[in-house]
Amino acid sequence: MANGIAYLLDEARTSGPERRLADAYLLAMNEGLRISGNRAIRTAIQRVALGSGEMRKVKTGGGWPALLYTFRKGREAGGIWQLWKAMRTKNACKTCALGMGGQRGGMVNEAGHFPEVCKKSLQAMVADMQGAITPDFWAKYGPDELRGLSPRELENCGRLTQPVLYTPALKRFQPISWEDAFHRIVGKLRELTPDETFWYFSGRSSNEAGFLLQMFARLYGTNNVNNCSFYCHQASGVGLTSVTGSGTATVTLDDVEKSDMVFVIGGNPASNHPRIMRSLMTLRRRGGEVIVINPIVETGLVNFSVPSDVRSMLFGTKIASLYVQPHIGGDLALLTGISKQIVEMGAHDLPFLESSCNNWDELRDWLASVTWEEIIAKSGVPREEINEIAERYAKSKNAVFSWTMGITHHVHGVENVQAIGNLALLRGMVGKPNAGLMPIRGHSNVQGIGSVGVTPKLKDVLFDRLQSHFGVKLPTTEGRDTMACMNGADNGELKFGLCLGGNLYGSNPDSTYAQQAIEKLDMLVYMSTTLNTGHAFGLAKETLILPVLARDEEPQATTQESMFNFVRLSDGGPARHAGPKSEVEVIASIASGVADGRRAAGANGSNGAHSNGDAPPGQSPGLGDPTGLTAVNWQSMQDTGRIRDAIAAIVPGFEQIAEIDKNKQEFQVGGRTFHQASFPTYNGRANLHTHRLPEIQGQGERELRLMTIRSEGQFNTVVYEDYDLYRGVERRDVILIHPDDIRRLGVHQGMTVAVHGPAGTLRNVRLHPFEEIRPGNAAMYYPEANVLVSRHLDPSSKTPAFKCVIVRLEVEGLALA
């Protein structure tokens, strides 16, 4: 064999065919032989085996590449001036919940700074400015053809403008009329019992659409109402509520700007929430510190060139003043270790703990009982680094703690959030200005969707006020969270689902199971602007896609809520295409049709529609309408102003929303920002928590701890670019793995591998040596890697563990371009 390899190499030196070089390289690796000889030949062999070669990794986030990218997107949008006008309209940003736009105009943040823009917002806007999908598209592309397209290619097919129907008999999507679509949906809802249905909401929609749809679902008779946060930040809401009594950030953007230390834990805002990097730049220039805790050293968190700042663009800005890499799953132990060290140093705020916190004695005793050996072993972080974090934190006067899904995507995600709460409370960093807790939420209105009642169980005050305001009776059955709905679809208990935006299939762990469960539904309805993988793989026995307007195309004003509890007004604008309808029009039309059916089935005539959209308070529902669906004039609820009147009367803190379209006064939701140490708990004190530290998993000889990640070229499940500029990765079918682990596992960079996870296997995966990740850990791109992720949930929040997935690699063959 060695002689054969030598012959191939010798022949390649004279003829130089790269295919033969690759063959020789493969044979050599299979035999465990070292390739000697000419260095150029070895380089050529490796280049062919790896495809087109490694993409050059940038040294700073943002910067000139981001500026050039803006011009490129401008060309895609029909010109930079067209894109500029679209970005400057008075509408809330369509991407992350950090907050931008509204009545100050696009590209203005909550602090009033202009210009504030990022690649994510540009990408979303340009996607909405695409041309329309034409009718002949559906004749060419059935489900099999759609499944052959990547997430990026699906997004780039164009805007949806016609309702389309899929059935197994049709074998493809077929354009239908709006009347036919409504008839089919209403007919199915009339024949089912309410608890055979579920209703899923993304964070892309408005407060008005979210409130209207959850009200419709409940008056229809079910609490199977849930949103995309169950698969992302639900652990933040549950954890924060257990700490402060409120499930949202305790700070404003102004607090972040004036703090002297920001912790960035388990997140990569440089890629996923780039506009926050300006705040971190400002903090560093004032002499403040940024402590990053992440298993991966992310380029943008080391250095970032803020495009809206000349000095930063020319010279870059150092972001992290300290960067610590725990093992995936080691956050709880690390946070506990920092807390233990703070107490041992005597740097804790004893008067605050005794006057403003519950369970201080229990926390103190537990921290004393946890050994340093356990903390170090379970976090993977040396004592010296833990001490360094504690010493820097002890010097801070105003610290903000931020985190994303590196904290929440664990089976102990709620405990991770509670541990962050412990660390902040130990030094009195909650309940005063310029300090506090800040989950960096994903989609632009995911928090608002939750605020207006999109959750299986309504808060008691919302439940009572909703009943009183509309004179109805709400169901009291236990509603299902998102995974429980998937399970109900799989076991046949659920027959119908409606998705207000998002990608239910693509956001699920265990993609094989998700597809299987959805296929068992009688009907699934998607309300969407563009195609995604759910439309290819998440197909029920009858699937309808309803095209809806983008936020800046809505015919009426709508509202959104940022992660800082700031409610902003979006003016909407002219529709770019004929065909799509507003979300509230679609919801109201379906609800009206179902209500008409109940009236015809025998609802009491006195309980019919009322001109003002409300039934008299206390009026009993009709005989054929056990919850009062017919008590509402649903056609009148197409008026978003009428919906806001109801939100103002029902949702605490939203009273000002009733006049927002008239006075244009955007506002902060009251009772959530804590600048004083008084919290909405049973006794006004914050709560401290003790935990059992989880073992570090994946320590077997052939195992790796894997986390799913997003690239800087995507937003949630939407992929805009296949390459990842900040990590120097040019494709998505890769596993990022430390060179030490490549050697340890006996695999080779030029080979493809099968990655075996707890839920399934992903084949033809390329190895990408990545020194920036902590050895023993690995990363793959979401949502493609979801096939590996089990349906194991955090018991408190029902959030899946997309992080710390234990995988094994199996060599398959040579990786060719």
ZAMARGU-4260 file (C-alpha; in steps of 0.2 Angstrom, whole numbers, plus 5000, padded with zeros to 4 digits):
<rodrens>
0) 5000/5000/5000 | 5014/5012/5004 | 5022/5009/4987 | 5005/5012/4979 | 5004/5029/4988
5) 5022/5033/4983 | 5018/5029/4965 | 5003/5041/4965 | 5012/5055/4973 | 5027/5053/4961
10) 5015/5053/4946 | 5006/5068/4953 | 5023/5078/4954 | 5024/5077/4936 | 5006/5078/4930
15) 4999/5087/4945 | 4980/5081/4943 | 4972/5087/4960 | 4960/5072/4959 | 4975/5060/4960
20) 4983/5070/4974 | 4967/5069/4984 | 4966/5050/4981 | 4984/5048/4987 | 4980/5059/5002
25) 4965/5048/5006 | 4975/5032/5005 | 4989/5039/5016 | 4976/5044/5029 | 4968/5027/5029
30) 4985/5019/5031 | 4990/5031/5045 | 5005/5036/5035 | 5013/5053/5034 | 5014/5062/5018
35) 5032/5067/5014 | 5040/5076/5000 | 5036/5093/4992 | 5027/5105/5003 | 5017/5112/4989
40) 5011/5095/4984 | 5005/5092/5002 | 4997/5109/5002 | 4988/5105/4986 | 4982/5088/4993
45) 4975/5096/5008 | 4967/5110/4998 | 4957/5098/4987 | 4953/5087/5002 | 4945/5102/5011
50) 4936/5108/4996 | 4939/5126/4992 | 4950/5130/5007 | 4948/5139/5023 | 4940/5156/5023
55) 4950/5170/5030 | 4944/5174/5048 | 4942/5193/5051 | 4951/5201/5066 | 4937/5212/5071
60) 4918/5212/5071 | 4909/5225/5061 | 4921/5237/5052 | 4923/5239/5034 | 4917/5222/5028
65) 4900/5227/5037 | 4900/5243/5027 | 4903/5235/5011 | 4890/5222/5015 | 4878/5236/5016
70) 4881/5242/4999 | 4879/5224/4993 | 4862/5223/5001 | 4858/5239/4993 | 4861/5232/4976
75) 4850/5217/4980 | 4836/5229/4986 | 4836/5239/4970 | 4848/5253/4975 | 4856/5260/4991
80) 4843/5274/4991 | 4828/5262/4991 | 4836/5253/5005 | 4840/5269/5015 | 4822/5275/5013
85) 4815/5258/5019 | 4827/5258/5034 | 4822/5276/5039 | 4803/5273/5040 | 4795/5275/5057
90) 4794/5256/5061 | 4802/5245/5074 | 4817/5235/5068 | 4811/5218/5062 | 4825/5208/5070
95) 4832/5208/5088 | 4823/5214/5103 | 4837/5226/5108 | 4826/5240/5101 | 4828/5252/5086
100) 4816/5262/5076 | 4798/5267/5080 | 4793/5285/5080 | 4810/5292/5080 | 4813/5284/5064
105) 4822/5268/5058 | 4841/5267/5063 | 4838/5276/5080 | 4840/5267/5096 | 4831/5270/5113
110) 4845/5282/5118 | 4841/5292/5103 | 4858/5288/5094 | 4858/5289/5075 | 4864/5280/5065
115) 4861/5263/5073 | 4860/5249/5060 | 4866/5231/5059 | 4868/5217/5046 | 4853/5208/5054
120) 4841/5223/5051 | 4847/5225/5033 | 4845/5207/5029 | 4828/5206/5036 | 4823/5222/5026
125) 4830/5216/5010 | 4821/5199/5012 | 4805/5209/5013 | 4810/5219/4997 | 4811/5204/4986
130) 4801/5201/4971 | 4785/5189/4972 | 4785/5170/4970 | 4776/5168/4954 | 4762/5155/4951
135) 4774/5144/4940 | 4786/5142/4955 | 4773/5130/4963 | 4772/5119/4947 | 4791/5117/4947
140) 4794/5115/4966 | 4785/5102/4976 | 4790/5096/4993 | 4804/5085/4987 | 4812/5100/4977
145) 4810/5112/4992 | 4818/5099/5003 | 4833/5100/4992 | 4835/5119/4995 | 4846/5126/5009
150) 4838/5137/5022 | 4846/5152/5013 | 4839/5146/4996 | 4822/5145/5003 | 4822/5162/5010
155) 4828/5169/4994 | 4814/5161/4983 | 4804/5177/4985 | 4789/5185/4994 | 4774/5174/4997
160) 4759/5183/4989 | 4746/5169/4986 | 4738/5157/4998 | 4744/5139/4994 | 4737/5122/4999
165) 4747/5106/5000 | 4739/5088/5002 | 4747/5071/4999 | 4735/5069/4985 | 4741/5085/4976
170) 4759/5080/4980 | 4764/5099/4979 | 4758/5116/4984 | 4744/5123/4974 | 4738/5142/4974
175) 4721/5144/4980 | 4710/5159/4984 | 4709/5168/5001 | 4690/5163/5001 | 4694/5145/4999
180) 4708/5146/5012 | 4697/5153/5025 | 4683/5141/5021 | 4695/5126/5024 | 4702/5133/5040
185) 4685/5138/5047 | 4677/5121/5042 | 4691/5112/5051 | 4689/5122/5067 | 4671/5120/5067
190) 4672/5101/5067 | 4686/5099/5080 | 4685/5101/5099 | 4695/5116/5105 | 4708/5105/5114
195) 4712/5096/5098 | 4720/5112/5092 | 4736/5122/5096 | 4742/5140/5092 | 4760/5144/5090
200) 4767/5162/5089 | 4783/5169/5084 | 4791/5185/5090 | 4790/5194/5073 | 4771/5199/5075
205) 4764/5214/5083 | 4756/5216/5100 | 4739/5218/5092 | 4740/5202/5081 | 4747/5192/5096
210) 4733/5198/5108 | 4719/5195/5095 | 4725/5177/5091 | 4727/5172/5109 | 4710/5179/5113
215) 4702/5170/5099 | 4710/5154/5104 | 4704/5155/5122 | 4686/5160/5117 | 4686/5146/5104
220) 4690/5136/5120 | 4708/5131/5122 | 4723/5136/5132 | 4735/5127/5120 | 4743/5144/5117
225) 4762/5146/5117 | 4776/5155/5108 | 4794/5153/5102 | 4801/5158/5119 | 4799/5141/5125
230) 4813/5136/5114 | 4824/5150/5118 | 4822/5162/5133 | 4808/5154/5143 | 4821/5149/5156
235) 4825/5168/5157 | 4807/5172/5161 | 4804/5158/5173 | 4821/5161/5182 | 4819/5180/5183
240) 4802/5178/5190 | 4808/5167/5203 | 4822/5180/5208 | 4813/5197/5206 | 4795/5193/5203
245) 4796/5200/5186 | 4801/5190/5170 | 4810/5204/5160 | 4825/5214/5161 | 4827/5225/5177
250) 4837/5239/5167 | 4835/5251/5153 | 4847/5255/5139 | 4852/5270/5149 | 4857/5260/5163
255) 4868/5249/5152 | 4876/5265/5145 | 4880/5271/5163 | 4886/5255/5171 | 4905/5252/5174
260) 4904/5233/5171 | 4894/5222/5160 | 4895/5203/5161 | 4891/5194/5144 | 4887/5176/5149
265) 4884/5162/5136 | 4881/5174/5122 | 4888/5182/5106 | 4879/5198/5104 | 4893/5204/5091
270) 4884/5192/5079 | 4867/5191/5085 | 4863/5208/5093 | 4877/5219/5085 | 4869/5236/5090
275) 4873/5232/5109 | 4891/5233/5104 | 4891/5252/5103 | 4885/5252/5122 | 4900/5241/5126
280) 4912/5252/5116 | 4906/5267/5126 | 4908/5257/5142 | 4926/5253/5138 | 4930/5270/5133
285) 4924/5276/5150 | 4936/5264/5158 | 4923/5251/5162 | 4925/5232/5160 | 4917/5219/5150
290) 4919/5201/5156 | 4914/5188/5144 | 4910/5170/5149 | 4909/5158/5134 | 4917/5141/5128
295) 4921/5150/5111 | 4932/5165/5110 | 4921/5175/5098 | 4930/5187/5087 | 4917/5201/5089
300) 4918/5200/5108 | 4937/5202/5107 | 4937/5217/5095 | 4923/5226/5087 | 4924/5241/5074
305) 4907/5250/5077 | 4902/5257/5059 | 4894/5272/5066 | 4909/5278/5076 | 4924/5284/5065
310) 4937/5281/5079 | 4931/5263/5081 | 4931/5260/5062 | 4949/5266/5060 | 4957/5258/5075
315) 4944/5245/5082 | 4938/5244/5100 | 4944/5231/5112 | 4928/5223/5120 | 4932/5210/5132
320) 4943/5215/5147 | 4943/5197/5153 | 4938/5182/5143 | 4934/5165/5152 | 4930/5149/5144
325) 4921/5136/5154 | 4916/5119/5147 | 4899/5118/5139 | 4887/5115/5154 | 4899/5122/5167
330) 4891/5139/5169 | 4881/5135/5185 | 4897/5129/5194 | 4907/5144/5188 | 4894/5156/5193
335) 4893/5147/5210 | 4912/5148/5212 | 4912/5167/5209 | 4898/5169/5222 | 4908/5159/5234
340) 4924/5169/5231 | 4914/5185/5233 | 4908/5180/5250 | 4925/5173/5256 | 4933/5190/5251
345) 4920/5199/5261 | 4914/5209/5246 | 4896/5205/5248 | 4883/5218/5253 | 4877/5211/5270
350) 4865/5225/5274 | 4857/5223/5257 | 4856/5204/5258 | 4848/5205/5275 | 4835/5219/5271
355) 4831/5216/5253 | 4833/5197/5250 | 4825/5181/5255 | 4835/5165/5259 | 4852/5173/5263
360) 4856/5161/5277 | 4853/5146/5266 | 4864/5153/5252 | 4878/5158/5264 | 4878/5140/5271
365) 4877/5132/5254 | 4891/5142/5247 | 4902/5137/5262 | 4898/5119/5260 | 4902/5118/5241
370) 4920/5113/5239 | 4932/5122/5227 | 4937/5105/5220 | 4919/5102/5215 | 4917/5119/5207
375) 4934/5118/5197 | 4930/5100/5191 | 4912/5104/5186 | 4916/5121/5178 | 4932/5117/5170
380) 4939/5134/5175 | 4954/5135/5186 | 4953/5144/5204 | 4964/5158/5198 | 4952/5163/5184
385) 4938/5162/5196 | 4947/5173/5208 | 4951/5186/5195 | 4933/5187/5190 | 4928/5190/5208
390) 4941/5203/5211 | 4936/5213/5196 | 4918/5212/5201 | 4921/5217/5219 | 4928/5233/5212
395) 4913/5237/5202 | 4900/5250/5208 | 4887/5247/5194 | 4887/5230/5186 | 4875/5224/5173
400) 4873/5205/5170 | 4868/5200/5152 | 4865/5183/5145 | 4858/5173/5130 | 4854/5155/5125
405) 4871/5149/5131 | 4863/5150/5148 | 4845/5145/5144 | 4848/5130/5132 | 4851/5118/5146
410) 4841/5106/5157 | 4846/5117/5171 | 4843/5134/5162 | 4832/5141/5175 | 4845/5137/5188
415) 4858/5146/5178 | 4848/5161/5178 | 4845/5160/5196 | 4864/5158/5199 | 4866/5175/5189
420) 4853/5182/5200 | 4863/5176/5216 | 4879/5184/5209 | 4870/5201/5206 | 4861/5201/5222
425) 4876/5197/5233 | 4883/5214/5229 | 4866/5224/5228 | 4867/5225/5209 | 4848/5224/5207
430) 4837/5237/5214 | 4847/5253/5210 | 4851/5263/5194 | 4864/5258/5181 | 4865/5240/5187
435) 4854/5224/5186 | 4849/5209/5175 | 4847/5209/5156 | 4842/5194/5146 | 4847/5198/5128
440) 4831/5192/5119 | 4830/5187/5102 | 4816/5192/5090 | 4810/5210/5090 | 4793/5207/5099
445) 4795/5191/5107 | 4794/5200/5124 | 4778/5209/5119 | 4770/5193/5113 | 4772/5186/5130
450) 4766/5203/5138 | 4749/5202/5129 | 4745/5185/5135 | 4753/5172/5124 | 4757/5159/5136
455) 4747/5143/5141 | 4742/5150/5158 | 4737/5168/5159 | 4742/5178/5174 | 4727/5180/5186
460) 4725/5198/5183 | 4724/5196/5164 | 4712/5181/5166 | 4700/5191/5176 | 4701/5207/5166
465) 4699/5198/5149 | 4683/5190/5156 | 4676/5206/5163 | 4681/5217/5148 | 4672/5206/5135
470) 4659/5198/5146 | 4665/5180/5142 | 4670/5165/5151 | 4688/5158/5148 | 4693/5140/5148
475) 4702/5134/5164 | 4710/5118/5157 | 4729/5117/5158 | 4736/5123/5141 | 4751/5114/5133
480) 4769/5122/5130 | 4777/5120/5113 | 4785/5103/5116 | 4769/5096/5124 | 4760/5102/5108
485) 4772/5092/5097 | 4769/5077/5108 | 4750/5079/5107 | 4752/5080/5088 | 4762/5064/5088
490) 4751/5054/5098 | 4735/5060/5089 | 4727/5070/5103 | 4730/5086/5093 | 4723/5088/5075
495) 4726/5106/5070 | 4739/5119/5072 | 4741/5138/5067 | 4758/5146/5067 | 4758/5165/5067
500) 4775/5167/5059 | 4791/5158/5064 | 4797/5141/5059 | 4789/5128/5071 | 4798/5113/5062
505) 4815/5122/5061 | 4815/5128/5079 | 4812/5110/5086 | 4825/5099/5093 | 4825/5081/5086
510) 4820/5086/5068 | 4815/5069/5063 | 4802/5068/5077 | 4796/5085/5073 | 4793/5081/5055
515) 4784/5065/5061 | 4773/5074/5073 | 4768/5087/5061 | 4764/5075/5047 | 4750/5067/5059
520) 4741/5083/5060 | 4725/5085/5050 | 4729/5103/5046 | 4743/5115/5049 | 4741/5134/5044
525) 4756/5145/5042 | 4755/5164/5042 | 4772/5169/5033 | 4781/5181/5022 | 4794/5170/5015
530) 4798/5151/5013 | 4807/5142/5027 | 4812/5124/5030 | 4795/5121/5039 | 4786/5123/5023
535) 4797/5109/5015 | 4797/5097/5030 | 4783/5102/5042 | 4769/5096/5031 | 4752/5090/5038
540) 4739/5080/5029 | 4732/5097/5024 | 4744/5112/5024 | 4740/5130/5020 | 4753/5144/5019
545) 4744/5161/5021 | 4755/5176/5014 | 4755/5191/5026 | 4762/5208/5026 | 4778/5213/5033
550) 4778/5225/5048 | 4782/5241/5037 | 4768/5236/5025 | 4754/5235/5038 | 4739/5247/5033
555) 4737/5252/5051 | 4749/5256/5065 | 4755/5242/5076 | 4766/5241/5092 | 4781/5231/5098
560) 4790/5229/5114 | 4809/5229/5116 | 4819/5219/5129 | 4820/5235/5139 | 4801/5235/5141
565) 4799/5250/5129 | 4784/5250/5119 | 4786/5258/5102 | 4774/5262/5088 | 4776/5256/5070
570) 4767/5266/5057 | 4766/5252/5044 | 4767/5258/5025 | 4762/5253/5008 | 4761/5235/5003
575) 4775/5229/4991 | 4765/5216/4983 | 4746/5213/4979 | 4739/5198/4988 | 4746/5197/5006
580) 4734/5202/5020 | 4738/5210/5037 | 4739/5198/5051 | 4725/5205/5061 | 4713/5204/5046
585) 4718/5186/5043 | 4715/5182/5062 | 4698/5192/5063 | 4692/5184/5047 | 4695/5166/5053
590) 4688/5170/5070 | 4672/5178/5063 | 4669/5163/5052 | 4670/5151/5067 | 4659/5162/5077
595) 4646/5163/5064 | 4646/5144/5064 | 4643/5144/5083 | 4628/5156/5081 | 4621/5145/5068
600) 4623/5130/5079 | 4612/5138/5092 | 4620/5153/5101 | 4608/5164/5111 | 4603/5178/5100
605) 4605/5191/5114 | 4624/5186/5114 | 4627/5191/5096 | 4638/5204/5089 | 4639/5221/5097
610) 4643/5237/5087 | 4657/5242/5099 | 4666/5225/5098 | 4662/5221/5116 | 4648/5212/5125
615) 4640/5220/5141 | 4651/5215/5156 | 4645/5200/5165 | 4634/5194/5151 | 4632/5175/5150
620) 4639/5166/5134 | 4626/5158/5123 | 4620/5140/5124 | 4630/5135/5109 | 4645/5145/5114
625) 4652/5139/5131 | 4666/5152/5131 | 4659/5167/5123 | 4667/5167/5105 | 4651/5175/5099
630) 4652/5189/5111 | 4665/5198/5101 | 4662/5207/5084 | 4677/5200/5076 | 4676/5210/5060
635) 4677/5226/5070 | 4693/5219/5078 | 4702/5221/5062 | 4704/5239/5069 | 4721/5239/5078
640) 4716/5254/5088 | 4701/5244/5095 | 4713/5230/5100 | 4725/5242/5109 | 4710/5249/5118
645) 4707/5231/5125 | 4726/5229/5129 | 4726/5245/5138 | 4711/5239/5149 | 4718/5222/5152
650) 4737/5221/5152 | 4745/5230/5168 | 4758/5243/5163 | 4750/5245/5145 | 4737/5259/5149
655) 4746/5271/5138 | 4745/5260/5123 | 4727/5266/5120 | 4732/5283/5114 | 4749/5279/5107
660) 4743/5280/5089 | 4736/5298/5093 | 4749/5306/5103 | 4764/5296/5096 | 4771/5294/5114
665) 4781/5278/5116 | 4783/5272/5134 | 4791/5261/5146 | 4780/5247/5154 | 4779/5251/5172
670) 4783/5240/5187 | 4798/5231/5178 | 4813/5242/5179 | 4820/5241/5197 | 4829/5257/5202
675) 4824/5254/5220 | 4826/5238/5231 | 4807/5234/5231 | 4802/5219/5221 | 4785/5212/5216
680) 4787/5197/5227 | 4776/5191/5241 | 4786/5202/5253 | 4794/5214/5242 | 4811/5206/5243
685) 4821/5197/5230 | 4824/5178/5231 | 4841/5169/5232 | 4843/5151/5227 | 4853/5136/5231
690) 4857/5122/5218 | 4865/5105/5215 | 4879/5107/5203 | 4878/5096/5188 | 4892/5085/5183
695) 4901/5089/5167 | 4895/5077/5154 | 4904/5070/5138 | 4920/5065/5147 | 4920/5048/5138
700) 4935/5044/5128 | 4926/5046/5111 | 4914/5060/5117 | 4912/5078/5113 | 4901/5091/5121
705) 4892/5100/5107 | 4882/5116/5107 | 4872/5122/5092 | 4876/5140/5087 | 4871/5153/5075
710) 4882/5162/5062 | 4883/5181/5060 | 4875/5178/5043 | 4858/5171/5050 | 4844/5177/5062
715) 4836/5163/5072 | 4831/5149/5060 | 4833/5161/5045 | 4849/5159/5035 | 4854/5174/5025
720) 4872/5169/5021 | 4880/5152/5021 | 4897/5158/5027 | 4902/5164/5044 | 4914/5178/5042
725) 4918/5181/5061 | 4923/5162/5063 | 4931/5160/5046 | 4919/5146/5041 | 4913/5146/5023
730) 4899/5133/5024 | 4887/5126/5037 | 4889/5107/5035 | 4904/5108/5047 | 4908/5104/5065
735) 4919/5116/5074 | 4932/5106/5084 | 4948/5110/5092 | 4964/5103/5084 | 4968/5094/5100
740) 4952/5084/5099 | 4955/5080/5081 | 4971/5072/5086 | 4963/5064/5101 | 4949/5056/5091
745) 4961/5050/5078 | 4951/5059/5064 | 4958/5069/5050 | 4954/5087/5044 | 4952/5081/5026
750) 4938/5068/5030 | 4919/5069/5032 | 4912/5062/5048 | 4895/5056/5054 | 4890/5065/5070
755) 4880/5053/5081 | 4869/5062/5094 | 4856/5057/5106 | 4842/5060/5094 | 4849/5055/5077
760) 4864/5056/5066 | 4870/5069/5054 | 4881/5063/5040 | 4894/5071/5027 | 4899/5083/5040
765) 4916/5092/5037 | 4929/5094/5051 | 4933/5112/5054 | 4949/5114/5065 | 4944/5128/5077
770) 4957/5134/5090 | 4945/5146/5098 | 4934/5133/5106 | 4938/5125/5122 | 4945/5107/5119
775) 4933/5094/5123 | 4919/5104/5116 | 4912/5107/5099 | 4899/5117/5089 | 4888/5115/5074
780) 4875/5126/5066 | 4857/5128/5071 | 4845/5123/5064 | 4854/5110/5053 | 4861/5101/5068
785) 4844/5100/5077 | 4843/5082/5071 | 4855/5078/5084 | 4847/5086/5099 | 4836/5076/5111
790) 4819/5082/5117 | 4826/5083/5135 | 4819/5098/5143 | 4822/5110/5158 | 4808/5104/5170
795) 4804/5122/5175 | 4804/5131/5159 | 4801/5117/5146 | 4816/5123/5136 | 4826/5110/5126
800) 4844/5108/5129 | 4851/5114/5113 | 4868/5115/5122 | 4878/5101/5129 | 4873/5088/5117
805) 4885/5073/5119 | 4890/5067/5102 | 4902/5054/5094 | 4911/5055/5077 | 4913/5042/5065
810) 4924/5044/5050 | 4915/5042/5033 | 4927/5047/5018 | 4936/5061/5009 | 4929/5078/5010
815) 4928/5085/4992 | 4923/5102/4985
</rodrens>
